[in-house]
């Protein structure tokens, strides 16, 4: 009987310890995420203030900006145009045919301007930039942190925000706006040919449908969303790269992995927020 009681007490202690460890892990994870969020907001505030300072735009920062813009927006153009053409051809063809079969021709403009231009174009663009550039920037900053290059820059009194962060943030925001606009233009141009083939619609009628469905509020929200996407898909990998440990090389891939997860969470949050603002 005593052995049974001892076994029950031992099991009870083990379960209690397991619960305590679970609560401890949850608490540590929550605190870690909160600290990351706090530090990211703090860093974002400093970057925004630097964006409006004239001294942030010197020759060195402009060179970094040009290099980063070339890598983010120019090098990817062939792939991006190919994706936009394929997407525009398939989606426009299928959607226009469904609209014709259901007799919903009046909703053609809403589909093009209210869905493809304001939602699909920014979303496809931000995914491409995040997968291609955000991960590279994360790894680059993490490697610089591990190799103590950031410490060297500080020794020479080089402002890290002005030299490393501001050019990359500006490049991300500008690339996001321009590539999203290019995606929209290509899809709308393809829509002209598809609508002509399916509905027999002329160019004047097609442009009239687009202009009738265009809302200044939607355009402003879309541009702000693109700029916000560009800001955070560069800021978050930079922040994660700065968290890499100088004593552990494995912290580089870990920071990239964590950064990509947080980027996609940020993309979802911004998308939901923009939809909420649009339909309030």
C-alpha positions as CSV (number, residue, x, y, z in Angstrom):
1,X,0.0,0.0,0.0
2,X,2.8,2.4,0.9
3,X,4.6,1.6,-2.4
4,X,1.4,2.5,-4.3
5,X,1.1,5.8,-2.5
6,X,4.7,6.6,-3.2
7,X,4.2,5.9,-6.9
8,X,1.2,8.1,-7.0
9,X,3.0,10.9,-5.2
10,X,6.0,10.5,-7.6
11,X,3.7,10.7,-10.7
12,X,2.0,13.7,-9.2
13,X,5.3,15.5,-8.7
14,X,6.4,14.6,-12.2
15,X,3.2,16.0,-13.6
16,X,3.5,19.2,-11.5
17,X,7.1,19.7,-12.7
18,X,6.0,19.2,-16.3
19,X,3.2,21.7,-15.9
20,X,5.7,24.2,-14.4
21,X,8.1,23.7,-17.2
22,X,5.4,24.2,-19.8
23,X,4.2,27.4,-18.1
24,X,7.9,28.5,-17.9
25,X,8.4,27.9,-21.7
26,X,5.2,29.7,-22.5
27,X,6.3,32.6,-20.3
28,X,9.7,32.8,-21.8
29,X,8.3,32.6,-25.3
30,X,5.8,35.4,-24.6
31,X,8.4,37.6,-23.0
32,X,10.9,37.0,-25.9
33,X,8.2,37.9,-28.5
34,X,7.2,41.0,-26.5
35,X,10.8,42.1,-26.2
36,X,11.3,41.6,-30.0
37,X,8.1,43.6,-30.7
38,X,9.2,46.4,-28.3
39,X,12.7,46.6,-29.8
40,X,11.3,46.5,-33.4
41,X,9.0,49.4,-32.7
42,X,11.8,51.3,-31.1
43,X,14.1,50.6,-34.1
44,X,11.3,51.6,-36.5
45,X,10.9,54.9,-34.7
46,X,14.6,55.6,-35.0
47,X,14.6,54.7,-38.7
48,X,11.6,56.9,-39.4
49,X,13.2,59.9,-37.7
50,X,16.4,59.3,-39.8
51,X,14.4,59.2,-43.0
52,X,13.6,62.9,-42.5
53,X,17.2,63.9,-41.7
54,X,19.3,65.3,-44.5
55,X,22.5,63.9,-43.1
56,X,21.1,60.4,-43.7
57,X,21.6,60.8,-47.4
58,X,25.3,60.9,-48.1
59,X,27.3,59.3,-50.8
60,X,27.9,56.1,-48.9
61,X,24.2,55.6,-48.1
62,X,23.2,56.4,-51.7
63,X,25.6,53.7,-53.0
64,X,24.1,51.2,-50.6
65,X,20.6,52.3,-51.8
66,X,21.5,51.9,-55.5
67,X,23.0,48.5,-54.9
68,X,20.1,47.3,-52.8
69,X,17.5,48.7,-55.2
70,X,19.2,46.9,-58.1
71,X,19.2,43.6,-56.3
72,X,15.6,43.9,-55.0
73,X,13.8,45.5,-58.0
74,X,16.0,45.4,-61.2
75,X,17.5,41.9,-61.1
76,X,14.1,40.3,-60.4
77,X,12.3,42.1,-63.3
78,X,12.5,39.2,-65.9
79,X,11.0,36.7,-63.4
80,X,8.5,39.3,-62.1
81,X,7.3,40.2,-65.6
82,X,7.0,36.5,-66.5
83,X,4.9,35.8,-63.4
84,X,2.7,38.8,-64.0
85,X,2.0,37.9,-67.6
86,X,1.2,34.2,-66.8
87,X,-0.9,35.3,-63.8
88,X,-2.8,37.9,-65.8
89,X,-3.5,35.6,-68.7
90,X,-4.8,32.7,-66.6
91,X,-6.7,34.6,-64.0
92,X,-8.2,37.2,-66.4
93,X,-9.2,34.4,-68.8
94,X,-10.9,32.3,-66.2
95,X,-12.5,35.2,-64.2
96,X,-13.8,37.0,-67.3
97,X,-15.3,33.7,-68.7
98,X,-17.0,33.1,-65.3
99,X,-18.3,36.6,-65.2
100,X,-19.7,36.2,-68.7
101,X,-21.4,32.9,-68.0
102,X,-23.0,34.3,-64.8
103,X,-24.1,37.5,-66.5
104,X,-22.1,39.7,-64.0
105,X,-20.4,41.9,-66.6
106,X,-21.2,45.0,-64.4
107,X,-18.7,43.6,-61.9
108,X,-15.8,43.5,-64.3
109,X,-14.3,46.8,-63.1
110,X,-14.7,45.8,-59.5
111,X,-12.8,42.6,-60.1
112,X,-9.9,44.4,-61.8
113,X,-9.6,47.4,-59.6
114,X,-11.1,46.3,-56.3
115,X,-9.5,42.9,-56.2
116,X,-6.5,42.4,-58.6
117,X,-5.0,45.9,-58.3
118,X,-5.6,46.6,-54.6
119,X,-5.2,43.1,-53.2
120,X,-3.5,40.6,-55.5
121,X,-0.8,42.8,-57.0
122,X,0.6,43.9,-53.6
123,X,0.3,40.4,-52.1
124,X,2.2,38.7,-55.0
125,X,4.8,41.4,-55.0
126,X,5.5,41.3,-51.2
127,X,5.7,37.5,-51.3
128,X,8.3,37.6,-54.1
129,X,10.4,40.3,-52.4
130,X,10.2,38.6,-49.0
131,X,11.3,35.2,-50.4
132,X,14.1,36.7,-52.4
133,X,15.4,39.8,-50.7
134,X,14.3,39.6,-47.0
135,X,16.0,36.3,-46.4
136,X,19.2,37.6,-48.1
137,X,19.2,40.8,-46.0
138,X,18.6,38.8,-42.8
139,X,21.6,36.5,-43.6
140,X,23.8,39.5,-44.6
141,X,23.2,41.4,-41.3
142,X,23.6,38.2,-39.2
143,X,26.9,37.4,-40.9
144,X,28.1,41.0,-40.3
145,X,27.0,40.6,-36.6
146,X,28.9,37.3,-36.2
147,X,32.0,38.5,-38.0
148,X,32.0,41.6,-35.7
149,X,31.7,43.9,-38.8
150,X,29.0,45.9,-37.1
151,X,31.3,46.4,-34.1
152,X,34.0,47.6,-36.5
153,X,31.7,50.2,-38.0
154,X,30.8,51.5,-34.5
155,X,34.6,51.8,-33.7
156,X,34.9,54.1,-36.8
157,X,31.9,56.1,-35.6
158,X,29.8,55.1,-38.6
159,X,26.1,55.4,-37.9
160,X,24.6,52.0,-38.6
161,X,21.1,53.3,-39.1
162,X,22.3,55.8,-41.7
163,X,24.7,53.4,-43.5
164,X,22.9,50.0,-43.3
165,X,19.3,50.5,-42.4
166,X,17.9,53.6,-44.1
167,X,19.1,52.7,-47.6
168,X,17.7,49.2,-47.4
169,X,14.4,50.4,-46.0
170,X,14.0,53.0,-48.7
171,X,14.9,50.4,-51.3
172,X,12.3,48.0,-50.0
173,X,9.5,50.6,-49.9
174,X,10.3,52.0,-53.4
175,X,10.7,48.5,-54.9
176,X,7.4,47.4,-53.4
177,X,5.5,50.3,-54.8
178,X,7.1,50.2,-58.2
179,X,6.8,46.4,-58.7
180,X,3.3,46.3,-57.4
181,X,2.3,49.1,-59.9
182,X,4.1,47.3,-62.7
183,X,2.2,44.1,-61.9
184,X,-1.1,45.9,-61.9
185,X,-0.3,47.6,-65.3
186,X,0.7,44.3,-66.9
187,X,-2.4,42.5,-65.6
188,X,-4.7,45.4,-66.7
189,X,-3.1,45.5,-70.1
190,X,-3.6,41.7,-70.6
191,X,-7.2,42.3,-69.4
192,X,-7.7,44.6,-72.3
193,X,-7.0,41.8,-74.8
194,X,-8.9,39.2,-72.9
195,X,-12.0,41.4,-72.5
196,X,-11.8,42.2,-76.2
197,X,-11.8,38.5,-77.0
198,X,-14.5,37.5,-74.5
199,X,-16.8,40.5,-74.4
200,X,-15.9,42.3,-77.6
201,X,-15.1,45.3,-75.6
202,X,-13.1,48.2,-77.2
203,X,-10.3,50.1,-75.5
204,X,-12.5,53.1,-74.8
205,X,-15.1,51.0,-73.1
206,X,-12.5,49.1,-71.1
207,X,-10.8,52.2,-69.9
208,X,-14.2,53.7,-69.0
209,X,-15.0,50.6,-66.9
210,X,-11.7,50.9,-65.0
211,X,-12.1,54.6,-64.4
212,X,-15.6,54.1,-63.2
213,X,-14.5,51.5,-60.7
214,X,-11.4,53.4,-59.5
215,X,-11.6,54.9,-56.0
216,X,-9.1,57.5,-54.7
217,X,-9.5,56.0,-51.2
218,X,-8.6,52.5,-52.5
219,X,-5.5,53.9,-54.4
220,X,-4.3,55.7,-51.3
221,X,-4.8,52.7,-49.1
222,X,-3.0,50.5,-51.6
223,X,0.0,52.8,-51.9
224,X,0.2,53.0,-48.1
225,X,-0.1,49.3,-47.8
226,X,2.7,48.8,-50.3
227,X,4.9,51.2,-48.5
228,X,4.1,49.5,-45.2
229,X,4.9,46.1,-46.7
230,X,8.2,47.4,-48.0
231,X,9.1,48.9,-44.6
232,X,8.5,45.9,-42.5
233,X,9.7,43.1,-44.8
234,X,13.1,44.8,-44.6
235,X,13.0,46.0,-41.0
236,X,12.1,42.6,-39.5
237,X,14.9,40.6,-41.2
238,X,17.4,43.4,-40.1
239,X,16.1,43.2,-36.6
240,X,16.4,39.4,-36.6
241,X,19.9,39.5,-38.1
242,X,21.0,41.9,-35.3
243,X,19.9,39.2,-32.8
244,X,22.4,36.7,-34.1
245,X,25.0,35.6,-31.5
246,X,28.7,36.4,-32.1
247,X,29.7,33.1,-30.5
248,X,27.5,30.8,-32.4
249,X,27.6,30.4,-36.2
250,X,24.3,28.4,-36.1
251,X,22.5,31.5,-35.0
252,X,22.7,32.7,-38.6
253,X,20.3,30.2,-40.1
254,X,18.2,30.3,-37.0
255,X,17.8,34.1,-37.3
256,X,16.8,33.7,-41.0
257,X,14.2,31.1,-40.1
258,X,12.7,33.1,-37.3
259,X,12.8,36.3,-39.5
260,X,10.9,34.6,-42.3
261,X,8.2,33.4,-39.9
262,X,7.8,36.8,-38.4
263,X,7.7,38.4,-41.9
264,X,4.8,36.3,-43.0
265,X,3.0,37.0,-39.8
266,X,3.5,40.7,-40.4
267,X,2.3,40.4,-44.0
268,X,-0.9,38.7,-42.8
269,X,-1.4,41.3,-40.1
270,X,-0.9,44.3,-42.5
271,X,-3.2,42.6,-45.1
272,X,-6.0,42.1,-42.6
273,X,-5.6,45.7,-41.3
274,X,-5.8,47.1,-44.8
275,X,-9.0,45.1,-45.5
276,X,-10.5,46.3,-42.2
277,X,-9.8,49.9,-43.1
278,X,-11.1,49.5,-46.6
279,X,-14.4,48.1,-45.6
280,X,-15.1,50.1,-42.4
